[in-house]
Structure formats: structure tokens, C-alpha cells
Amino acid sequence: MKNLVEVIAKSLVDNPDAVVVTETEKEDCIVVELKVDPADMGKVIGRQGRIAKAIRSVVKAASSKSSKKVIVDIM
């Protein structure tokens, strides 16, 4: 999931070198944290959170075969 979020985020922002994705595994879920440059935050979130919601939907669809829930946090 980390690679998927990283590829999507790097394609959206102007400064792809500042994209940092970390993955933390807990007992019942996987937390993927996405950090971008403050200037690119609007591009990752989108109007009314549409792009952020789309990223979460794609990750949810990709993780449907896994038994763990995947949570995407945008920092």
C-alpha cells in the first residue's frame, strides 16, 4: 500500500522529492501516513477533499483482498 500511495502522491504534486510515506502495522489495521510539502497540500486534498477521498477509495479497493483495514492519513 505504501508504494501505491507514494506513486499517486508524487504524480499529483509539484515537488515529488518532498513526498514521504510511512506505513505502520497495528493488530487490526495498517496506517499509511502521507506527508507532502505545505505548498502542495491543496493539490493532495483537492476541493472539498475530493482527491483525498479518491486516494482512500483506491487504497481501499487495492486492499480488499487483505483481512486488515487500511487507513490513509494525510499529514
N, CA, C and O atoms as CSV, one atom per row, in Angstrom:
chain,resi,resn,atom,element,x,y,z
A,1,MET,N,N,0.813,-1.190,0.000
A,1,MET,CA,C,0.000,0.000,0.000
A,1,MET,C,C,0.862,1.261,0.000
A,1,MET,O,O,0.492,2.289,-0.567
A,2,LYS,N,N,2.007,1.155,0.644
A,2,LYS,CA,C,2.909,2.303,0.721
A,2,LYS,C,C,3.323,2.756,-0.672
A,2,LYS,O,O,3.322,3.951,-0.968
A,3,ASN,N,N,3.676,1.805,-1.524
A,3,ASN,CA,C,4.115,2.159,-2.878
A,3,ASN,C,C,2.992,2.780,-3.687
A,3,ASN,O,O,3.222,3.716,-4.452
A,4,LEU,N,N,1.784,2.271,-3.526
A,4,LEU,CA,C,0.637,2.804,-4.256
A,4,LEU,C,C,0.382,4.260,-3.881
A,4,LEU,O,O,0.212,5.103,-4.762
A,5,VAL,N,N,0.354,4.560,-2.604
A,5,VAL,CA,C,0.115,5.933,-2.142
A,5,VAL,C,C,1.243,6.849,-2.593
A,5,VAL,O,O,1.004,7.997,-2.967
A,6,GLU,N,N,2.466,6.345,-2.558
A,6,GLU,CA,C,3.619,7.157,-2.962
A,6,GLU,C,C,3.556,7.517,-4.442
A,6,GLU,O,O,3.833,8.659,-4.810
A,7,VAL,N,N,3.200,6.574,-5.284
A,7,VAL,CA,C,3.110,6.834,-6.727
A,7,VAL,C,C,2.000,7.838,-7.025
A,7,VAL,O,O,2.187,8.746,-7.834
A,8,ILE,N,N,0.859,7.681,-6.383
A,8,ILE,CA,C,-0.256,8.604,-6.607
A,8,ILE,C,C,0.119,10.009,-6.152
A,8,ILE,O,O,-0.123,10.977,-6.873
A,9,ALA,N,N,0.707,10.131,-4.966
A,9,ALA,CA,C,1.044,11.449,-4.423
A,9,ALA,C,C,2.117,12.140,-5.263
A,9,ALA,O,O,2.023,13.339,-5.525
A,10,LYS,N,N,3.124,11.397,-5.682
A,10,LYS,CA,C,4.202,12.012,-6.466
A,10,LYS,C,C,3.704,12.498,-7.817
A,10,LYS,O,O,4.250,13.456,-8.366
A,11,SER,N,N,2.676,11.853,-8.365
A,11,SER,CA,C,2.149,12.301,-9.650
A,11,SER,C,C,1.278,13.550,-9.508
A,11,SER,O,O,1.035,14.243,-10.495
A,12,LEU,N,N,0.811,13.843,-8.307
A,12,LEU,CA,C,-0.062,14.999,-8.091
A,12,LEU,C,C,0.683,16.284,-7.761
A,12,LEU,O,O,0.236,17.364,-8.145
A,13,VAL,N,N,1.800,16.193,-7.064
A,13,VAL,CA,C,2.450,17.385,-6.504
A,13,VAL,C,C,3.496,17.984,-7.442
A,13,VAL,O,O,3.935,17.349,-8.401
A,14,ASP,N,N,3.884,19.230,-7.137
A,14,ASP,CA,C,4.939,19.908,-7.896
A,14,ASP,C,C,6.323,19.528,-7.399
A,14,ASP,O,O,7.289,19.567,-8.161
A,15,ASN,N,N,6.429,19.159,-6.118
A,15,ASN,CA,C,7.710,18.811,-5.512
A,15,ASN,C,C,7.680,17.345,-5.066
A,15,ASN,O,O,7.461,17.073,-3.885
A,16,PRO,N,N,7.895,16.404,-5.977
A,16,PRO,CA,C,7.786,14.985,-5.620
A,16,PRO,C,C,8.876,14.500,-4.666
A,16,PRO,O,O,8.717,13.454,-4.037
A,17,ASP,N,N,9.980,15.239,-4.549
A,17,ASP,CA,C,11.046,14.820,-3.637
A,17,ASP,C,C,10.643,14.997,-2.178
A,17,ASP,O,O,11.224,14.357,-1.301
A,18,ALA,N,N,9.663,15.851,-1.899
A,18,ALA,CA,C,9.237,16.110,-0.525
A,18,ALA,C,C,8.163,15.139,-0.046
A,18,ALA,O,O,7.720,15.236,1.098
A,19,VAL,N,N,7.737,14.207,-0.895
A,19,VAL,CA,C,6.707,13.242,-0.515
A,19,VAL,C,C,7.333,12.153,0.354
A,19,VAL,O,O,8.306,11.509,-0.037
A,20,VAL,N,N,6.752,11.960,1.545
A,20,VAL,CA,C,7.224,10.924,2.466
A,20,VAL,C,C,6.015,10.080,2.862
A,20,VAL,O,O,5.008,10.600,3.341
A,21,VAL,N,N,6.132,8.769,2.654
A,21,VAL,CA,C,5.058,7.851,3.006
A,21,VAL,C,C,5.596,6.840,4.004
A,21,VAL,O,O,6.610,6.188,3.755
A,22,THR,N,N,4.910,6.712,5.138
A,22,THR,CA,C,5.294,5.721,6.137
A,22,THR,C,C,4.117,4.784,6.376
A,22,THR,O,O,2.955,5.187,6.314
A,23,GLU,N,N,4.444,3.536,6.649
A,23,GLU,CA,C,3.422,2.526,6.866
A,23,GLU,C,C,3.627,1.897,8.238
A,23,GLU,O,O,4.710,1.397,8.544
A,24,THR,N,N,2.589,1.924,9.057
A,24,THR,CA,C,2.639,1.353,10.397
A,24,THR,C,C,1.576,0.272,10.491
A,24,THR,O,O,0.410,0.501,10.169
A,25,GLU,N,N,1.986,-0.900,10.934
A,25,GLU,CA,C,1.048,-2.013,11.030
A,25,GLU,C,C,0.652,-2.222,12.480
A,25,GLU,O,O,1.505,-2.397,13.350
A,26,LYS,N,N,-0.638,-2.204,12.728
A,26,LYS,CA,C,-1.177,-2.469,14.057
A,26,LYS,C,C,-1.882,-3.817,14.023
A,26,LYS,O,O,-1.861,-4.496,12.997
A,27,GLU,N,N,-2.502,-4.214,15.119
A,27,GLU,CA,C,-3.090,-5.542,15.209
A,27,GLU,C,C,-4.225,-5.785,14.222
A,27,GLU,O,O,-4.328,-6.875,13.661
A,28,ASP,N,N,-5.083,-4.782,13.999
A,28,ASP,CA,C,-6.219,-4.998,13.111
A,28,ASP,C,C,-6.248,-4.063,11.907
A,28,ASP,O,O,-7.168,-4.148,11.093
A,29,CYS,N,N,-5.265,-3.171,11.772
A,29,CYS,CA,C,-5.267,-2.243,10.647
A,29,CYS,C,C,-3.843,-1.832,10.268
A,29,CYS,O,O,-2.891,-2.032,11.023
A,30,ILE,N,N,-3.737,-1.264,9.100
A,30,ILE,CA,C,-2.478,-0.709,8.595
A,30,ILE,C,C,-2.701,0.787,8.401
A,30,ILE,O,O,-3.646,1.194,7.726
A,31,VAL,N,N,-1.831,1.606,8.994
A,31,VAL,CA,C,-1.937,3.060,8.877
A,31,VAL,C,C,-0.853,3.550,7.924
A,31,VAL,O,O,0.337,3.336,8.155
A,32,VAL,N,N,-1.280,4.212,6.851
A,32,VAL,CA,C,-0.352,4.788,5.877
A,32,VAL,C,C,-0.398,6.304,6.051
A,32,VAL,O,O,-1.441,6.925,5.849
A,33,GLU,N,N,0.732,6.893,6.426
A,33,GLU,CA,C,0.812,8.337,6.631
A,33,GLU,C,C,1.506,8.981,5.433
A,33,GLU,O,O,2.584,8.556,5.018
A,34,LEU,N,N,0.870,10.007,4.892
A,34,LEU,CA,C,1.383,10.720,3.729
A,34,LEU,C,C,1.743,12.135,4.149
A,34,LEU,O,O,0.901,12.872,4.664
A,35,LYS,N,N,2.991,12.511,3.929
A,35,LYS,CA,C,3.454,13.866,4.232
A,35,LYS,C,C,3.957,14.488,2.940
A,35,LYS,O,O,4.749,13.886,2.214
A,36,VAL,N,N,3.486,15.710,2.658
A,36,VAL,CA,C,3.910,16.430,1.458
A,36,VAL,C,C,4.344,17.825,1.857
A,36,VAL,O,O,4.150,18.245,2.998
A,37,ASP,N,N,4.930,18.536,0.916
A,37,ASP,CA,C,5.332,19.923,1.122
A,37,ASP,C,C,4.079,20.759,1.410
A,37,ASP,O,O,3.049,20.547,0.771
A,38,PRO,N,N,4.143,21.693,2.348
A,38,PRO,CA,C,2.953,22.511,2.649
A,38,PRO,C,C,2.364,23.232,1.435
A,38,PRO,O,O,1.159,23.475,1.387
A,39,ALA,N,N,3.195,23.571,0.465
A,39,ALA,CA,C,2.695,24.244,-0.734
A,39,ALA,C,C,1.865,23.294,-1.605
A,39,ALA,O,O,1.014,23.743,-2.374
A,40,ASP,N,N,2.107,21.997,-1.488
A,40,ASP,CA,C,1.393,21.008,-2.292
A,40,ASP,C,C,0.211,20.382,-1.567
A,40,ASP,O,O,-0.453,19.502,-2.115
A,41,MET,N,N,-0.058,20.816,-0.361
A,41,MET,CA,C,-1.126,20.198,0.430
A,41,MET,C,C,-2.487,20.325,-0.258
A,41,MET,O,O,-3.283,19.386,-0.232
A,42,GLY,N,N,-2.754,21.455,-0.860
A,42,GLY,CA,C,-4.033,21.657,-1.548
A,42,GLY,C,C,-4.223,20.735,-2.725
A,42,GLY,O,O,-5.346,20.327,-3.021
A,43,LYS,N,N,-3.140,20.399,-3.403
A,43,LYS,CA,C,-3.231,19.502,-4.554
A,43,LYS,C,C,-3.530,18.078,-4.133
A,43,LYS,O,O,-4.180,17.336,-4.870
A,44,VAL,N,N,-3.063,17.687,-2.956
A,44,VAL,CA,C,-3.301,16.324,-2.472
A,44,VAL,C,C,-4.704,16.196,-1.877
A,44,VAL,O,O,-5.344,15.151,-2.000
A,45,ILE,N,N,-5.174,17.257,-1.237
A,45,ILE,CA,C,-6.501,17.202,-0.628
A,45,ILE,C,C,-7.594,17.481,-1.651
A,45,ILE,O,O,-8.603,16.777,-1.681
A,46,GLY,N,N,-7.410,18.487,-2.482
A,46,GLY,CA,C,-8.403,18.807,-3.502
A,46,GLY,C,C,-9.555,19.612,-2.961
A,46,GLY,O,O,-9.650,19.859,-1.759
A,47,ARG,N,N,-10.430,20.022,-3.858
A,47,ARG,CA,C,-11.604,20.798,-3.451
A,47,ARG,C,C,-12.544,19.922,-2.652
A,47,ARG,O,O,-12.957,18.853,-3.102
A,48,GLN,N,N,-12.875,20.388,-1.463
A,48,GLN,CA,C,-13.771,19.692,-0.544
A,48,GLN,C,C,-13.312,18.255,-0.273
A,48,GLN,O,O,-14.125,17.382,0.031
A,49,GLY,N,N,-11.996,18.022,-0.387
A,49,GLY,CA,C,-11.435,16.724,-0.056
A,49,GLY,C,C,-11.669,15.645,-1.082
A,49,GLY,O,O,-11.568,14.460,-0.765
A,50,ARG,N,N,-11.978,16.024,-2.303
A,50,ARG,CA,C,-12.307,15.027,-3.326
A,50,ARG,C,C,-11.121,14.146,-3.698
A,50,ARG,O,O,-11.280,12.936,-3.857
A,51,ILE,N,N,-9.945,14.728,-3.838
A,51,ILE,CA,C,-8.777,13.937,-4.225
A,51,ILE,C,C,-8.355,13.037,-3.078
A,51,ILE,O,O,-7.989,11.882,-3.299
A,52,ALA,N,N,-8.400,13.551,-1.853
A,52,ALA,CA,C,-8.069,12.724,-0.694
A,52,ALA,C,C,-9.028,11.549,-0.584
A,52,ALA,O,O,-8.611,10.433,-0.274
A,53,LYS,N,N,-10.297,11.788,-0.833
A,53,LYS,CA,C,-11.300,10.718,-0.793
A,53,LYS,C,C,-11.034,9.703,-1.901
A,53,LYS,O,O,-11.205,8.501,-1.698
A,54,ALA,N,N,-10.617,10.184,-3.069
A,54,ALA,CA,C,-10.320,9.276,-4.180
A,54,ALA,C,C,-9.099,8.411,-3.872
A,54,ALA,O,O,-9.083,7.223,-4.195
A,55,ILE,N,N,-8.077,9.000,-3.248
A,55,ILE,CA,C,-6.894,8.222,-2.865
A,55,ILE,C,C,-7.294,7.131,-1.876
A,55,ILE,O,O,-6.859,5.986,-2.001
A,56,ARG,N,N,-8.116,7.484,-0.900
A,56,ARG,CA,C,-8.565,6.498,0.087
A,56,ARG,C,C,-9.392,5.397,-0.565
A,56,ARG,O,O,-9.295,4.236,-0.166
A,57,SER,N,N,-10.207,5.742,-1.563
A,57,SER,CA,C,-11.021,4.744,-2.258
A,57,SER,C,C,-10.161,3.768,-3.044
A,57,SER,O,O,-10.425,2.566,-3.048
A,58,VAL,N,N,-9.143,4.279,-3.704
A,58,VAL,CA,C,-8.247,3.409,-4.478
A,58,VAL,C,C,-7.495,2.467,-3.552
A,58,VAL,O,O,-7.358,1.282,-3.854
A,59,VAL,N,N,-7.009,2.975,-2.436
A,59,VAL,CA,C,-6.283,2.143,-1.466
A,59,VAL,C,C,-7.213,1.093,-0.864
A,59,VAL,O,O,-6.816,-0.056,-0.664
A,60,LYS,N,N,-8.442,1.491,-0.577
A,60,LYS,CA,C,-9.412,0.538,-0.026
A,60,LYS,C,C,-9.702,-0.580,-1.016
A,60,LYS,O,O,-9.801,-1.745,-0.631
A,61,ALA,N,N,-9.840,-0.228,-2.296
A,61,ALA,CA,C,-10.092,-1.239,-3.315
A,61,ALA,C,C,-8.889,-2.164,-3.480
A,61,ALA,O,O,-9.051,-3.368,-3.680
A,62,ALA,N,N,-7.690,-1.604,-3.396
A,62,ALA,CA,C,-6.485,-2.418,-3.551
A,62,ALA,C,C,-6.269,-3.346,-2.362
A,62,ALA,O,O,-5.652,-4.402,-2.501
A,63,SER,N,N,-6.772,-2.957,-1.199
A,63,SER,CA,C,-6.564,-3.765,-0.002
A,63,SER,C,C,-7.750,-4.666,0.311
A,63,SER,O,O,-7.808,-5.246,1.395
A,64,SER,N,N,-8.684,-4.796,-0.600
A,64,SER,CA,C,-9.890,-5.577,-0.318
A,64,SER,C,C,-9.598,-7.057,-0.107
A,64,SER,O,O,-10.347,-7.736,0.596
A,65,LYS,N,N,-8.535,-7.564,-0.697
A,65,LYS,CA,C,-8.185,-8.977,-0.523
A,65,LYS,C,C,-7.510,-9.234,0.820
A,65,LYS,O,O,-7.464,-10.370,1.293
A,66,SER,N,N,-6.991,-8.178,1.426
A,66,SER,CA,C,-6.339,-8.310,2.726
A,66,SER,C,C,-7.386,-8.325,3.833
A,66,SER,O,O,-8.465,-7.750,3.690
A,67,SER,N,N,-7.061,-8.977,4.916
A,67,SER,CA,C,-8.004,-9.043,6.031
A,67,SER,C,C,-7.919,-7.810,6.933
A,67,SER,O,O,-8.775,-7.612,7.795
A,68,LYS,N,N,-6.886,-6.982,6.736
A,68,LYS,CA,C,-6.703,-5.803,7.583
A,68,LYS,C,C,-7.261,-4.557,6.896
A,68,LYS,O,O,-7.224,-4.436,5.672
A,69,LYS,N,N,-7.771,-3.646,7.699
A,69,LYS,CA,C,-8.269,-2.371,7.208
A,69,LYS,C,C,-7.085,-1.431,6.991
A,69,LYS,O,O,-6.145,-1.418,7.786
A,70,VAL,N,N,-7.130,-0.652,5.924
A,70,VAL,CA,C,-6.049,0.293,5.628
A,70,VAL,C,C,-6.584,1.708,5.807
A,70,VAL,O,O,-7.616,2.068,5.242
A,71,ILE,N,N,-5.871,2.505,6.600
A,71,ILE,CA,C,-6.242,3.889,6.873
A,71,ILE,C,C,-5.165,4.790,6.275
A,71,ILE,O,O,-3.974,4.582,6.510
A,72,VAL,N,N,-5.589,5.798,5.496
A,72,VAL,CA,C,-4.660,6.736,4.894
A,72,VAL,C,C,-4.810,8.070,5.622
A,72,VAL,O,O,-5.878,8.682,5.597
A,73,ASP,N,N,-3.729,8.517,6.272
A,73,ASP,CA,C,-3.701,9.807,6.963
A,73,ASP,C,C,-2.822,10.768,6.170
A,73,ASP,O,O,-1.688,10.442,5.819
A,74,ILE,N,N,-3.351,11.938,5.896
A,74,ILE,CA,C,-2.583,12.970,5.203
A,74,ILE,C,C,-2.149,13.990,6.233
A,74,ILE,O,O,-2.979,14.658,6.849
A,75,MET,N,N,-0.842,14.108,6.417
A,75,MET,CA,C,-0.291,14.987,7.451
A,75,MET,C,C,0.063,16.329,6.852
A,75,MET,O,O,0.543,17.214,7.560
